């Protein structure tokens, strides 16, 4: 899908799904940005062996943290699978 294309229906796995995909019927979104979000989830899973959250919905605390503070590295301080690495200064 070209990066200029708009996504107009919910698709993909909930675990990797960008938050804007949940509301695509009402608010179409660009496919490229959604793909970048999913790639970030994959990178997190490759680096730490677990997903960063269970579902890309506001009911998931870790997802909400990322959505509300996208530029914050504090996420690593609190996530169960990254907390120790963060405190040991192994995550810059």
C-alpha positions as CSV (number, residue, x, y, z in Angstrom):
1,X,0.0,0.0,0.0
2,X,1.6,3.4,-1.0
3,X,2.3,5.7,1.9
4,X,-0.2,8.3,0.6
5,X,-3.1,5.8,0.7
6,X,-5.7,6.0,3.4
7,X,-6.8,3.1,5.6
8,X,-10.5,3.0,5.8
9,X,-11.2,-0.3,7.5
10,X,-9.9,-2.0,10.6
11,X,-7.2,-4.6,9.7
12,X,-4.2,-6.3,11.2
13,X,-3.5,-8.0,14.5
14,X,-4.6,-6.2,17.6
15,X,-1.2,-6.5,19.2
16,X,0.6,-4.7,16.4
17,X,-2.3,-2.4,15.3
18,X,-1.7,1.3,15.4
19,X,-4.2,3.2,17.6
20,X,-5.6,5.2,14.6
21,X,-6.6,1.9,12.9
22,X,-9.2,1.3,15.6
23,X,-11.2,4.3,14.4
24,X,-10.6,4.1,10.7
25,X,-14.3,4.0,9.7
26,X,-14.9,7.5,11.2
27,X,-11.3,8.9,10.7
28,X,-9.3,7.3,7.8
29,X,-5.6,7.4,8.5
30,X,-2.4,7.2,6.4
31,X,-1.1,3.7,5.9
32,X,2.6,4.6,6.2
33,X,2.3,6.0,9.7
34,X,0.4,3.0,10.9
35,X,3.1,0.7,9.4
36,X,5.8,2.7,11.3
37,X,3.9,2.1,14.6
38,X,3.6,-1.6,13.9
39,X,7.4,-1.7,13.0
40,X,8.1,-0.1,16.4
41,X,6.1,-2.8,18.2
42,X,8.1,-5.5,16.3
43,X,11.4,-3.8,17.2
44,X,10.4,-3.7,20.9
45,X,9.5,-7.4,20.7
46,X,12.8,-8.3,19.1
47,X,14.8,-6.3,21.6
48,X,12.9,-7.4,24.8
49,X,11.1,-10.6,23.9
50,X,7.6,-9.4,24.8
51,X,5.1,-6.9,23.4
52,X,5.1,-3.4,24.8
53,X,1.4,-3.7,25.6
54,X,-1.4,-6.2,25.2
55,X,-3.7,-4.1,22.9
56,X,-3.5,-0.7,21.3
57,X,-6.5,0.6,23.2
58,X,-6.8,3.1,26.1
59,X,-7.8,0.3,28.4
60,X,-4.2,-0.9,28.4
61,X,-2.1,1.1,30.8
62,X,1.2,0.8,28.9
63,X,-0.4,1.7,25.6
64,X,-2.0,4.8,27.2
65,X,1.3,5.8,28.6
66,X,2.9,5.6,25.1
67,X,0.0,7.5,23.6
68,X,0.0,10.3,26.2
69,X,3.8,10.6,26.4
70,X,5.2,9.4,23.0
71,X,8.6,11.1,23.5
72,X,9.2,9.9,27.1
73,X,11.7,7.2,27.9
74,X,10.0,6.7,31.3
75,X,8.1,3.9,29.7
76,X,11.2,1.7,30.0
77,X,11.5,2.6,33.7
78,X,8.0,1.1,34.4
79,X,7.6,-1.8,32.0
80,X,8.1,-5.1,33.8
81,X,10.5,-6.5,31.1
82,X,12.6,-3.3,30.7
83,X,12.6,-1.9,34.3
84,X,15.8,-3.7,35.4
85,X,17.7,-2.9,32.2
86,X,16.7,0.8,32.6
87,X,17.9,0.9,36.2
88,X,21.1,-0.8,35.2
89,X,21.7,1.9,32.6
90,X,21.5,-0.6,29.8
91,X,18.8,1.3,28.0
92,X,20.0,4.8,27.0
